[in-house]
Amino acid sequence: MRVAVAYPPVTKDGQFPLLSQNRHLKFSHSLEVRIFPLIPGHAASNLKQAGHEVLWLDGINERMDMGAYHQALSDFDPQLVMMETKAPVLSTHWRYIAEAKKLFPRAKFILVGDHVSYFPEESLQKSAVDYVITGGDYDVLVRELCAHLEGRGAMPPGVWWRDADGAVQTSGKHLLDVDLDSLPFIDRKLTRWESYGEAYLLPKIAYILTGRGCGLGGGKTSSCTFCIWQHALWNKTARLRSPANVVAEIKELVALGAKEIFDDNETGPIYDRDWMREFYELMKKEGLIGKIAISMNARGDLVDTELAKLMKKTGFRLLKIGIEAGDDASLAKLAKMEGVEKIKAGIRAVRDEGLVTLLTTMVGYPWETEDDVKKTYAVAREMLLYKPKFGDCLQASVVVPYPGSPLWQHCVNKNWFLVDPYDYDKLDMSEPILKTQIDQEAWVKRLWKLHLSPWFILRSMATLRTRAQFNLGWRGVLSLLGHIRDYKPGQGGAVLGSSDRDSLKVSVPVKEAVKI
């Protein structure tokens, strides 16, 4: 079969959505955020290995206009088009599919992602989409769906569709039972890996997943109320690939010329010390230490001096650590299962060993007072200015509870929404959506502007050593300026603009129909 893994380049006010591999979506002025979509990348690779023709068409990352995007689809003539979606662009994707089906009447469209995993029936009732695949292992399910459509197997569990009478059908709840080591590595050439990256990561960054789901160790898993992925995609589970499997992939990436890898698993593997020790030994055995930098997501409470030392000698460069709030009461309401002092201790341990950090914060919780947000600001400032070196940074955002997350349901129950909670277009961080006691846009800007602290700038510049670091810093400045511009209240939802609608009229050659 001919399968396109595609991101149509929908825009809003000239801005592209930060959709791929993003837990929370916004339309941004920043051109430095181009995160590689890992599960779609695995999907494309799985499909290719299974013998299908695959088109990787990321119109968002390539900043394509709709005409060029559709011409590429026309040249490929897909039988299936798989699209990742999220709540803030869902209605836009519904409208897009309706228009695209006029251009590609033989193509079947598939939606995947966190929102449709919670509400699969909704898209089948409100749009012309043909299939919805639920759960986080949709890279495996789309391969099995293709086999079924070719008459080579049963419909896999986790798929929703309409029958000939228009009634919605399902094959049951999705399973998360695949052996992650059995999956092929991402085909980097097919998925154009070198075109992705972020301002805080080195050029020639390759994204990987050491596992799927957020682990805490001791058989426990995370259930943060704001995290739609852990609830919708991973069912509050955590799985890891073997250290040997991950090292084998890293070896391939080094051979491709990658300079850094970023593990975008929820907490990476740091909750399993035995895994980390074995990983170090294998990296050393393969002679990979020093040939590539490693960065990853992490939880502050899982890091201590022993682990930080191990990570440093393994070749880790940066940890992305969530602060989220500066008071324990808010962290408890978010079910973070960690306290402020534990988080701070972990950040200090990392900084003490010379690793750099990207700290994440959120503001705008309905219960948040001015005193609460001042605590968040104080913790973020304290940690950003603790032994800063070049590459340390933070990010700030307004909390947006996504439908299906416990926080969203709690806000619905408490009548905390300023907007209709089912008006998904409003969930793109462009305007206040929750009742709050603070000026959330002002506080987000204040947090971003901590990078402009003279002390932070001087200490960062004092550790600047290489041209590569200078280039990284310049990209960071551009990204910072874009993010500061992003927070402007009063913007509406995503639409297909007039130029987009015009470009939908691209000529499509008529080819022989293919029955699916």
GIGI-V836724 format. One record per residue. N is the residue number from 1. RES is the residue in one small letter. SS is DSSP state (H for helix, E for strand, - for the rest). D_LAST is the distance of its C-alpha to the last C-alpha in Angstrom with 1 decimal. Layout:
# GIGI-V836724
n=(N/N)
res=(RES/RES)
ss=(SS/SS)
d_last=(D_LAST/D_LAST)
This chain:
# GIGI-V836724
n=(1/2/3/4/5/6/7/8/9/10/11/12/13/14/15/16/17/18/19/20/21/22/23/24/25/26/27/28/29/30/31/32/33/34/35/36/37/38/39/40/41/42/43/44/45/46/47/48/49/50/51/52/53/54/55/56/57/58/59/60/61/62/63/64/65/66/67/68/69/70/71/72/73/74/75/76/77/78/79/80/81/82/83/84/85/86/87/88/89/90/91/92/93/94/95/96/97/98/99/100/101/102/103/104/105/106/107/108/109/110/111/112/113/114/115/116/117/118/119/120/121/122/123/124/125/126/127/128/129/130/131/132/133/134/135/136/137/138/139/140/141/142/143/144/145/146/147/148/149/150/151/152/153/154/155/156/157/158/159/160/161/162/163/164/165/166/167/168/169/170/171/172/173/174/175/176/177/178/179/180/181/182/183/184/185/186/187/188/189/190/191/192/193/194/195/196/197/198/199/200/201/202/203/204/205/206/207/208/209/210/211/212/213/214/215/216/217/218/219/220/221/222/223/224/225/226/227/228/229/230/231/232/233/234/235/236/237/238/239/240/241/242/243/244/245/246/247/248/249/250/251/252/253/254/255/256/257/258/259/260/261/262/263/264/265/266/267/268/269/270/271/272/273/274/275/276/277/278/279/280/281/282/283/284/285/286/287/288/289/290/291/292/293/294/295/296/297/298/299/300/301/302/303/304/305/306/307/308/309/310/311/312/313/314/315/316/317/318/319/320/321/322/323/324/325/326/327/328/329/330/331/332/333/334/335/336/337/338/339/340/341/342/343/344/345/346/347/348/349/350/351/352/353/354/355/356/357/358/359/360/361/362/363/364/365/366/367/368/369/370/371/372/373/374/375/376/377/378/379/380/381/382/383/384/385/386/387/388/389/390/391/392/393/394/395/396/397/398/399/400/401/402/403/404/405/406/407/408/409/410/411/412/413/414/415/416/417/418/419/420/421/422/423/424/425/426/427/428/429/430/431/432/433/434/435/436/437/438/439/440/441/442/443/444/445/446/447/448/449/450/451/452/453/454/455/456/457/458/459/460/461/462/463/464/465/466/467/468/469/470/471/472/473/474/475/476/477/478/479/480/481/482/483/484/485/486/487/488/489/490/491/492/493/494/495/496/497/498/499/500/501/502/503/504/505/506/507/508/509/510/511/512/513/514/515/516)
res=(m/r/v/a/v/a/y/p/p/v/t/k/d/g/q/f/p/l/l/s/q/n/r/h/l/k/f/s/h/s/l/e/v/r/i/f/p/l/i/p/g/h/a/a/s/n/l/k/q/a/g/h/e/v/l/w/l/d/g/i/n/e/r/m/d/m/g/a/y/h/q/a/l/s/d/f/d/p/q/l/v/m/m/e/t/k/a/p/v/l/s/t/h/w/r/y/i/a/e/a/k/k/l/f/p/r/a/k/f/i/l/v/g/d/h/v/s/y/f/p/e/e/s/l/q/k/s/a/v/d/y/v/i/t/g/g/d/y/d/v/l/v/r/e/l/c/a/h/l/e/g/r/g/a/m/p/p/g/v/w/w/r/d/a/d/g/a/v/q/t/s/g/k/h/l/l/d/v/d/l/d/s/l/p/f/i/d/r/k/l/t/r/w/e/s/y/g/e/a/y/l/l/p/k/i/a/y/i/l/t/g/r/g/c/g/l/g/g/g/k/t/s/s/c/t/f/c/i/w/q/h/a/l/w/n/k/t/a/r/l/r/s/p/a/n/v/v/a/e/i/k/e/l/v/a/l/g/a/k/e/i/f/d/d/n/e/t/g/p/i/y/d/r/d/w/m/r/e/f/y/e/l/m/k/k/e/g/l/i/g/k/i/a/i/s/m/n/a/r/g/d/l/v/d/t/e/l/a/k/l/m/k/k/t/g/f/r/l/l/k/i/g/i/e/a/g/d/d/a/s/l/a/k/l/a/k/m/e/g/v/e/k/i/k/a/g/i/r/a/v/r/d/e/g/l/v/t/l/l/t/t/m/v/g/y/p/w/e/t/e/d/d/v/k/k/t/y/a/v/a/r/e/m/l/l/y/k/p/k/f/g/d/c/l/q/a/s/v/v/v/p/y/p/g/s/p/l/w/q/h/c/v/n/k/n/w/f/l/v/d/p/y/d/y/d/k/l/d/m/s/e/p/i/l/k/t/q/i/d/q/e/a/w/v/k/r/l/w/k/l/h/l/s/p/w/f/i/l/r/s/m/a/t/l/r/t/r/a/q/f/n/l/g/w/r/g/v/l/s/l/l/g/h/i/r/d/y/k/p/g/q/g/g/a/v/l/g/s/s/d/r/d/s/l/k/v/s/v/p/v/k/e/a/v/k/i)
ss=(-/E/E/E/E/E/E/-/-/-/E/E/-/-/E/E/E/-/-/-/-/-/-/-/-/-/E/E/-/-/-/-/-/E/-/-/-/H/H/H/H/H/H/H/H/H/H/H/H/-/-/-/E/E/E/E/E/E/-/-/-/-/-/-/-/H/H/H/H/H/H/H/H/H/H/H/-/-/-/E/E/E/E/E/-/-/H/H/H/H/H/H/H/H/H/H/H/H/H/H/H/H/H/-/-/-/-/E/E/E/E/E/-/H/H/H/H/H/-/H/H/H/H/H/H/H/-/-/-/-/E/E/E/-/-/-/-/H/H/H/H/H/H/H/H/H/H/H/H/-/-/-/-/-/-/-/-/-/E/E/E/E/-/-/-/-/-/E/E/E/-/-/-/-/-/-/-/-/-/H/H/H/-/-/-/-/-/-/-/-/-/-/H/H/H/-/E/-/-/-/-/-/-/-/E/E/E/E/-/-/E/E/E/-/E/E/E/-/-/E/E/-/-/-/-/-/-/H/H/H/H/H/-/-/-/-/-/E/E/E/-/-/H/H/H/H/H/H/H/H/H/H/H/H/H/H/-/-/-/E/E/E/E/-/-/-/-/-/-/-/-/-/H/H/H/H/H/H/H/H/H/H/H/H/H/-/-/-/E/-/-/E/E/E/E/E/E/E/-/H/H/H/-/-/H/H/H/H/H/H/H/H/H/H/-/E/E/E/E/E/E/E/E/E/-/-/-/H/H/H/H/H/H/-/-/-/-/-/-/H/H/H/H/H/H/H/H/H/H/H/H/H/-/-/-/E/E/E/E/E/E/E/E/-/-/-/-/-/-/H/H/H/H/H/H/H/H/H/H/H/H/H/H/H/-/-/-/-/-/-/-/-/E/E/E/E/E/E/-/-/-/-/-/-/-/H/H/H/H/H/H/H/H/-/-/-/E/-/-/-/-/-/-/H/H/H/H/-/-/-/-/-/-/E/-/-/-/-/-/H/H/H/H/H/H/H/H/H/H/H/H/H/-/H/H/H/H/H/H/H/H/H/-/-/-/-/H/H/H/H/H/H/H/H/H/H/H/H/H/H/H/H/H/H/H/H/-/-/-/-/-/-/-/-/-/-/-/H/H/H/H/H/H/-/-/-/-/-/-/-/-/-/-/-/-/-)
d_last=(9.0/10.7/11.7/14.6/17.1/18.9/22.0/22.5/26.2/27.3/31.1/33.9/37.3/36.3/35.6/32.4/31.3/32.2/28.8/27.8/29.5/31.8/33.0/34.2/33.0/35.2/35.3/37.8/40.2/40.1/38.4/39.3/36.6/33.5/32.4/29.8/26.8/27.0/24.2/21.6/23.4/23.0/19.3/18.9/21.2/19.6/16.2/18.2/20.2/17.3/16.4/13.8/14.8/16.1/17.7/20.4/21.3/24.1/25.3/27.9/29.5/29.5/30.9/28.7/28.9/25.8/26.0/25.9/23.2/20.9/22.0/20.9/17.4/17.4/18.8/16.1/13.2/10.9/7.2/8.8/12.4/14.7/18.0/21.1/23.1/26.6/28.6/30.5/27.5/25.1/25.9/25.7/22.2/21.3/22.8/21.2/17.6/18.6/20.0/17.3/14.6/17.0/17.0/13.3/11.7/8.3/8.5/8.1/11.6/13.2/17.0/19.3/23.1/26.2/26.2/22.8/23.8/26.6/25.2/21.4/21.6/23.4/20.6/18.2/21.2/22.4/19.4/16.0/14.5/11.3/12.5/16.0/17.1/20.8/23.6/24.7/22.9/19.5/19.6/19.2/16.9/14.2/14.5/14.3/11.3/9.4/11.1/10.2/6.4/7.5/10.0/12.9/14.3/14.9/13.9/16.6/19.4/19.5/16.1/16.1/13.7/14.1/13.7/13.5/17.2/16.9/18.7/18.3/17.5/18.3/18.3/21.8/23.8/22.8/25.0/26.9/27.7/26.3/29.1/29.2/31.0/28.0/25.8/25.9/28.1/26.5/25.9/28.5/28.0/24.3/25.1/28.3/30.6/33.7/32.7/33.1/36.3/38.7/42.3/43.8/42.1/43.1/41.3/38.8/37.7/34.9/33.4/32.7/32.4/34.9/33.4/31.6/33.7/37.3/39.9/43.6/44.9/46.4/43.2/43.1/40.3/40.5/39.6/40.7/40.1/38.8/36.2/32.8/31.2/33.4/32.7/29.1/27.6/30.1/31.4/34.9/34.5/35.4/34.2/35.5/34.5/37.4/39.9/39.4/35.6/36.4/39.2/37.1/34.7/37.7/39.1/36.0/36.3/40.0/39.2/36.9/39.8/39.0/42.2/41.1/38.5/37.8/36.7/34.8/34.7/36.4/39.8/39.0/40.7/44.2/44.5/44.7/47.9/47.4/44.0/45.7/48.6/46.4/44.4/47.6/48.8/45.7/45.7/49.3/48.7/46.0/48.3/45.9/48.3/49.4/46.6/44.2/44.8/42.9/42.3/40.7/40.5/43.3/45.4/49.0/50.3/48.7/50.6/54.2/56.5/55.6/51.9/52.5/54.7/52.1/49.4/51.8/52.6/48.9/48.2/46.9/47.6/46.3/45.4/43.6/45.5/45.0/48.2/46.5/49.8/53.5/54.7/54.1/53.8/50.7/49.2/49.8/48.0/45.0/45.2/45.5/47.7/49.9/53.0/54.2/56.8/54.4/52.0/54.9/56.2/52.9/52.9/56.5/55.8/53.0/55.2/58.2/56.4/55.5/51.8/50.6/48.7/46.3/47.3/45.0/46.5/45.5/47.6/47.3/47.2/48.4/51.3/52.3/55.8/57.4/59.2/55.9/54.2/57.5/57.1/53.6/55.0/57.9/55.9/53.5/56.5/58.4/55.5/54.6/58.3/58.8/59.5/57.1/56.1/53.9/50.3/51.0/49.3/47.9/45.2/45.6/43.3/43.4/42.0/38.8/37.7/33.9/32.5/32.2/35.0/38.3/40.2/38.0/38.6/42.3/42.6/41.0/43.5/46.4/45.5/45.7/43.0/44.4/41.1/38.6/36.9/33.6/33.9/31.8/32.6/36.2/35.4/35.4/39.1/40.2/42.5/44.2/42.1/44.5/48.1/50.2/53.8/53.4/52.5/49.3/48.5/52.1/52.0/48.7/50.4/53.5/51.6/49.9/53.3/54.7/53.6/56.4/59.1/61.9/62.3/58.6/58.5/61.7/60.8/57.3/58.9/61.5/58.9/57.1/57.5/54.9/53.2/49.8/51.1/52.4/49.0/47.3/50.0/49.4/45.6/46.7/49.0/46.4/44.0/46.9/47.7/44.1/44.0/47.4/46.1/43.0/44.9/45.6/45.5/44.4/41.0/38.2/34.5/31.8/30.6/28.8/32.0/32.8/32.2/28.7/27.9/29.3/27.2/24.0/24.9/24.2/23.1/19.5/19.3/17.0/14.7/12.8/9.5/6.4/3.8/0.0)
